[in-house]
Amino acid sequence: MTQELWLQRKWTFRAHGRQVVFVKKPQESTEHVLLKAFLWALYLPAYPNLSVEVAIGDRYKPDVIALAPGGEVRFWGEAGHVSPEKLRALAKRYRSTHFALARWDARLESVAGWVAEALHGVERFAPFDLLCFPADSAERFIVERTLRVSFDAIEWQRLGG
């Protein structure tokens, strides 16, 4: 990935026959935007109505979300750093929602440790996925604006569900 791509404020990415425009807000890192894009691409086959940055009236706004026809949250994706308090609050409020937390250039063991602690004692009825993307993810998973990422190419772990 060229340096000029890292300096962009907007990208249009394609995956699975769809495309989405990702806009980098002034306070966001490029890695955060790419994590949202990778989450979208990874979970799009399972959740064809997956959206990015859609407010749902909750205190928190998901990075990536899929809603059931009645408005129930089926999938919630978070990219980057999330506080244990936020994670616990969401996990309790949306016990039947599939969650995914994506981190950039992190060790799966360390992420799994603090997430397990944050979720301790919370009864859940859906999986909670932890995904760690390597530092060279942009070069590896973006080919001519098409996202080509798979679970086989990253470190990940499913908790529960």
Secondary structure as a PSIPRED ss2 file (coil, helix, strand):
# PSIPRED VFORMAT (PSIPRED V4.0)

   1 M C   1.000  0.000  0.000
   2 T C   1.000  0.000  0.000
   3 Q H   0.000  1.000  0.000
   4 E H   0.000  1.000  0.000
   5 L H   0.000  1.000  0.000
   6 W H   0.000  1.000  0.000
   7 L H   0.000  1.000  0.000
   8 Q C   1.000  0.000  0.000
   9 R C   1.000  0.000  0.000
  10 K E   0.000  0.000  1.000
  11 W E   0.000  0.000  1.000
  12 T E   0.000  0.000  1.000
  13 F E   0.000  0.000  1.000
  14 R E   0.000  0.000  1.000
  15 A E   0.000  0.000  1.000
  16 H C   1.000  0.000  0.000
  17 G C   1.000  0.000  0.000
  18 R E   0.000  0.000  1.000
  19 Q E   0.000  0.000  1.000
  20 V E   0.000  0.000  1.000
  21 V E   0.000  0.000  1.000
  22 F E   0.000  0.000  1.000
  23 V E   0.000  0.000  1.000
  24 K C   1.000  0.000  0.000
  25 K C   1.000  0.000  0.000
  26 P C   1.000  0.000  0.000
  27 Q C   1.000  0.000  0.000
  28 E C   1.000  0.000  0.000
  29 S C   1.000  0.000  0.000
  30 T H   0.000  1.000  0.000
  31 E H   0.000  1.000  0.000
  32 H H   0.000  1.000  0.000
  33 V H   0.000  1.000  0.000
  34 L H   0.000  1.000  0.000
  35 L H   0.000  1.000  0.000
  36 K H   0.000  1.000  0.000
  37 A H   0.000  1.000  0.000
  38 F H   0.000  1.000  0.000
  39 L H   0.000  1.000  0.000
  40 W H   0.000  1.000  0.000
  41 A H   0.000  1.000  0.000
  42 L H   0.000  1.000  0.000
  43 Y H   0.000  1.000  0.000
  44 L C   1.000  0.000  0.000
  45 P C   1.000  0.000  0.000
  46 A C   1.000  0.000  0.000
  47 Y C   1.000  0.000  0.000
  48 P C   1.000  0.000  0.000
  49 N C   1.000  0.000  0.000
  50 L C   1.000  0.000  0.000
  51 S E   0.000  0.000  1.000
  52 V E   0.000  0.000  1.000
  53 E C   1.000  0.000  0.000
  54 V C   1.000  0.000  0.000
  55 A C   1.000  0.000  0.000
  56 I C   1.000  0.000  0.000
  57 G C   1.000  0.000  0.000
  58 D C   1.000  0.000  0.000
  59 R C   1.000  0.000  0.000
  60 Y C   1.000  0.000  0.000
  61 K C   1.000  0.000  0.000
  62 P C   1.000  0.000  0.000
  63 D C   1.000  0.000  0.000
  64 V E   0.000  0.000  1.000
  65 I E   0.000  0.000  1.000
  66 A E   0.000  0.000  1.000
  67 L E   0.000  0.000  1.000
  68 A C   1.000  0.000  0.000
  69 P C   1.000  0.000  0.000
  70 G C   1.000  0.000  0.000
  71 G C   1.000  0.000  0.000
  72 E C   1.000  0.000  0.000
  73 V E   0.000  0.000  1.000
  74 R E   0.000  0.000  1.000
  75 F E   0.000  0.000  1.000
  76 W E   0.000  0.000  1.000
  77 G E   0.000  0.000  1.000
  78 E E   0.000  0.000  1.000
  79 A E   0.000  0.000  1.000
  80 G C   1.000  0.000  0.000
  81 H C   1.000  0.000  0.000
  82 V C   1.000  0.000  0.000
  83 S C   1.000  0.000  0.000
  84 P H   0.000  1.000  0.000
  85 E H   0.000  1.000  0.000
  86 K H   0.000  1.000  0.000
  87 L H   0.000  1.000  0.000
  88 R H   0.000  1.000  0.000
  89 A H   0.000  1.000  0.000
  90 L H   0.000  1.000  0.000
  91 A H   0.000  1.000  0.000
  92 K H   0.000  1.000  0.000
  93 R H   0.000  1.000  0.000
  94 Y C   1.000  0.000  0.000
  95 R C   1.000  0.000  0.000
  96 S C   1.000  0.000  0.000
  97 T C   1.000  0.000  0.000
  98 H E   0.000  0.000  1.000
  99 F E   0.000  0.000  1.000
 100 A E   0.000  0.000  1.000
 101 L E   0.000  0.000  1.000
 102 A E   0.000  0.000  1.000
 103 R E   0.000  0.000  1.000
 104 W E   0.000  0.000  1.000
 105 D C   1.000  0.000  0.000
 106 A C   1.000  0.000  0.000
 107 R C   1.000  0.000  0.000
 108 L H   0.000  1.000  0.000
 109 E H   0.000  1.000  0.000
 110 S H   0.000  1.000  0.000
 111 V H   0.000  1.000  0.000
 112 A H   0.000  1.000  0.000
 113 G H   0.000  1.000  0.000
 114 W H   0.000  1.000  0.000
 115 V H   0.000  1.000  0.000
 116 A H   0.000  1.000  0.000
 117 E H   0.000  1.000  0.000
 118 A H   0.000  1.000  0.000
 119 L H   0.000  1.000  0.000
 120 H C   1.000  0.000  0.000
 121 G C   1.000  0.000  0.000
 122 V C   1.000  0.000  0.000
 123 E C   1.000  0.000  0.000
 124 R C   1.000  0.000  0.000
 125 F C   1.000  0.000  0.000
 126 A C   1.000  0.000  0.000
 127 P C   1.000  0.000  0.000
 128 F E   0.000  0.000  1.000
 129 D E   0.000  0.000  1.000
 130 L E   0.000  0.000  1.000
 131 L E   0.000  0.000  1.000
 132 C E   0.000  0.000  1.000
 133 F E   0.000  0.000  1.000
 134 P C   1.000  0.000  0.000
 135 A C   1.000  0.000  0.000
 136 D C   1.000  0.000  0.000
 137 S H   0.000  1.000  0.000
 138 A H   0.000  1.000  0.000
 139 E H   0.000  1.000  0.000
 140 R H   0.000  1.000  0.000
 141 F H   0.000  1.000  0.000
 142 I E   0.000  0.000  1.000
 143 V E   0.000  0.000  1.000
 144 E C   1.000  0.000  0.000
 145 R C   1.000  0.000  0.000
 146 T E   0.000  0.000  1.000
 147 L E   0.000  0.000  1.000
 148 R C   1.000  0.000  0.000
 149 V C   1.000  0.000  0.000
 150 S C   1.000  0.000  0.000
 151 F H   0.000  1.000  0.000
 152 D H   0.000  1.000  0.000
 153 A H   0.000  1.000  0.000
 154 I C   1.000  0.000  0.000
 155 E E   0.000  0.000  1.000
 156 W E   0.000  0.000  1.000
 157 Q E   0.000  0.000  1.000
 158 R E   0.000  0.000  1.000
 159 L E   0.000  0.000  1.000
 160 G C   1.000  0.000  0.000
 161 G C   1.000  0.000  0.000
